[in-house]
Amino acid sequence: MENMNLIRKVAWSFHRTTGIEYNELFSEAALAYCEAKLTFDPEKSALCTWAYHNMTNALKTFIVSNYNQNLSYIDDISNLIHERAEMPFENSFEDLLEALPKDCRIIATELVSNPERYMGETPNMKRAEATPRYTRGLIYRDLREKGWKWARIWKGMKNMKISLNKGPGYCII
């Protein structure tokens, strides 16, 4: 296949910025390249330009659909927290934090240190309207401002879900 390096370059750049597995991105980019060759018109642009734009658009679409599927577990985290909030546990909050992986500890501390920011009223919505999706967006934005990459955020949230599923002793409220 011609322009293989272009396909690799596009896939690698998306891998570095999103953390999604390179092979998955490469296969999507290669598929987009093949589709771009079918619709290519040499009178309008060069093949590599046409293919580049088609591949980046296809990968953006792929990431959005993949991103939305991967975020469904955050709603589960919110439900687990509410279910387990009333469960008794013997350990102190500090012990529970220590039992979490490092990134989960940072996320949990961030949530607990500023509950009004994440679950309080905002100028455009009342407390009852604060949704897990809105809260998730705030957490993501704050972690990105602290220099976290998307892959680390996703992995931290995934580890948080796993930790919360281990048992009542892992409730973070």
N, C-alpha and C positions, 0 to 999 in steps of 0.2 A: 504494500500500500504506500503510495507516495504521500509526502508530508507527515510521515510518522512522527518526526520530531515535534511538529506543531501540535499533534494530538497529545503527545507526552507532556509538552510544555503547558498546555491548557489544563490537563488533568492534574499535573503536579502543582500548578499555582492554586487551583481550587482545593487540593488536598492540604496544602500548607495553611490556607486561610480558614478552612472549615473543619479540618480534622477528620473528614469522612475518608474511608479507606480508598487508597489510591487505585487499586484494581477496579473497584466499583466505578469510580469517576472515569478511569481510562476507558472502560467498556462503554459507558454512556457517551463519552466524547467520540469514540470511534464510530459508534452508531450514528451520531449526529453528523460526523464527517461524511459517512456514506450517503446519508439523506441529503446533505448539502451538495454533494457531487451530482445528484439526480436533478436538482433544481438550479444548478449553476448556469449562468449566462455569461460567456466570455466578453460580450460587448459591454457589460455593466461593471465588472470588476475582475480583479485577479482571483484565482481559485483560493489561494491561501487567505485572502481577506474575507471572502464569502464564507469559507469554511470556519474561520476563526469566530466570526460573529454568530454563525449558526451553532457552533459548539458551545460558546459561552452562554448563549441564550438557553440552549438545551440543558446545560448543567445548572444554570440558575433555576430553571423550572424543576429539575430533578431534586435540587437541594430544598426548595420550598416544599415539595411534596414529602420528601424524606424528613425534613425538619418538623412538619406538622404531625407526622406519624410518631416521631420520637418524643414529641412534647406531651403526648397523651398521658404519660406516666406522671407528670407533674400534677394533674388533676387528682390522680390516685394518691399522691403524697398528701394533698390537702384533705382528702377524705380520711386517710389513715390518721392524720393528726387529730381531726375532730372526733373520730371513733375512739381513739386511745386517750384522749384528754381526760376522760373521766375514770380511766383504769388506774387503780392504785399501783404504786411501785415503791420498792424499798430504797432505791438509790437516790442520791441527791442529783440535782440538775448538773452539777459539775462532773459527777461520776459518769453521767450519761453522755455529756459532751466528750469526755476523755475516751469513751468507748467508740466514738465515731471516727472514721478516717479523717485525716487532716483537712481536706477540702470541704468535707461535710461539716466539720466543726466550724470552719470559717463561715459557711453559708448559714448555719444554725445561729451562730453568734450574731451575724448581721441581722437576721430576722428578729431575734429576741431583743437586741440592743435598741431597735427603733421600730416598735410595733405600730406606732401611729403612721409612719411612712408607708408601711406595707399593707396594713389592714384598716387604717383610719380613713376619714373622709378626705376627699380631694375637692378642688374647686368645681369639678364637673360631675362628681358622683358622691352619693351618700355612702356611709359605711355599709349599709345593707347591699349596695350595688357593687362593692369591691369584690371582684372575682379572682379566682386563682390565676386566670390568664393575665389580668391586669397586674397582680402581684408578681407573677413570674417575669413580666416585662420589666418591672422596676428592679427586681433582683438582677436580671441579666444586664441591664444598663449600668447598675452600680458596680457589678463585677467587671464589666468591660472597662469602666472608668478606672478601675484599680489595676488594669493591665492584663486581665485574664483573657486567654484566647477562647474561641467558641468551643473547641474540643475539650478544654479543661472544664468549662461551665457544664457542658452536656454530661461529661463523665462524673463531675461532682454531683449533679442532680440525680444521675442514675445510681450512683453509690448511696446517695441519701435514701432513695426508694428501697434499695436492697437492705440498708441498715434498719429502716423503719419496719420492714417486713420480718426482721429477725425475731421479734417478740415484743411483748408489752414493755419490757425494760428499756426499749430503745425509743420510747416516745420522747419527743424533744420539747413538749410543752410542760 
